Amino acid sequence: MREERGTIAGDYTVSDTMTLWGTIGGNLTIAEGGKCYLRGACYGDILVEYGGRLHIFGRVAGSLTVKRGAKVIHSGLLGGNATNLGGRLYIENTAQINGKIKTVKGETKIQKLLGGGPPPSSRD
């Protein structure tokens, strides 16, 4: 797996497996076959295309768009909207989204911070 640890000026497209520890000054596109672990920051929008995979641990200033056949796990901070156009979007309880969550098609799951029921009992 490739790692990037610096500042990337402008737009960037991922088509292989990589971990990004640095920052991207523009938009980020995850193409088919691309898999990215975003642990740094992206100051533009993110588009995840068919066959792309993304796990957000860091910060995104713009919006997130998930297309058909893509998969995204969001655990970080998103400044804009999260739009699912037919892929799978999983939002963990540690995630923060300052915009709206829109599901046009696909599967969007939002993990609750606390479960709705009582805690499990340890008695037999």
N, C-alpha and C positions, 0 to 999 in steps of 0.2 A: 504494500500500500504506500502510495506517495503522500508526502506531507509538505504543505506550503506554510511558511512562517514569516511572511513579510507583508508588504502592502502591494496590492495589485491595483494599478490605476486603470479605470475604465471597466467595460463589461468583460465577463469571463464565462466560458462554457466548460462544463465538466463532462467528459465522456468516458472516464475510467474511474477507478476507486481512489479516493483521496481524503485526507483530513486537512481542514483549513484552520490553522491556528491564528492567522493574521487577519487582515482586513481587505475588503474589496470595495473600491471606490464607486463602482457602477452596479449594473444589474448582473445577477447570477442566473445562468441557465443550466439545468441538469438535463442532459440529452439522453437518448436511449442507450442503455448500458452503463450509464454514469451512476456512481454512488458516492455521496459526499457526507462527511461529518463536519458540520459547521460549528466550530468551537470559538471562533472569533466574531467578527462583525461584518455585515454587508450593508452598505449605505444606499443601496438601490432596491429594486424589486427582485423577487425570486420567482422563476418559472420552472416547474418540474414537468418535463414532457413524458410521453409514453415510454415506459420501461425504465424511468429514472427513479432513484431512491435518494432520500435526504433525511438526515436527522439533525435538527437544529438544537444546539446546546447554547449558542451565543445570542447575539443581538442582530435583528434585522430592522432597519429604519423604514423600509418600504412595505409593500404588500407581498403576499404569498399566493400563487396560483398553482393548483394541482390539476393536471390534465388527466384524461382517461388513461388508465393503465399505470399510473404513477403511484408511489407510496411515500408518505411523509409522516415523520414522528416529530412533534414540536414540543420541546422542553424548555425553550428559552424565552426571549422577549421579541415580540413582533409589533412594530409601530403602526402598521396599516391593517388592511383587511386580510382575512384568510378565505380564499374562494376555492371550493372543490367543484371541478367540472367533470367529474367522473372517475376519479381515482380513490385512494384510501388516505384519509387524513385522521391521524390520531393525536389528540391534544392531551398531554399529561397534566396532572394537577399542579406541577411546578411552573407551568407556562403562563405567560402574560401576553394578552392580545389587546392592544389599545383601540383597534378598529372593530369591525363586525365579522362574524363567522357566517359565511354564506355557502350553502350546499345546493348547487344546481342539479347535480347528479352525483352518484357515487356513495361512498360510505364515510361518514364523519362521526368519530367517537370522541366524546369529551369525558375524561376521567374526573370524577368528583373528588373534591378534597377530602371529604368524609363520606364514608359509606352510609346509606340510608337506614340501615338496621342497627340493632344493638351489637355490641362487641361480642365476639365468640366466647362461649363459656368454657372454662377449663375443668368444670365438674363432669363426672361421668354419670 
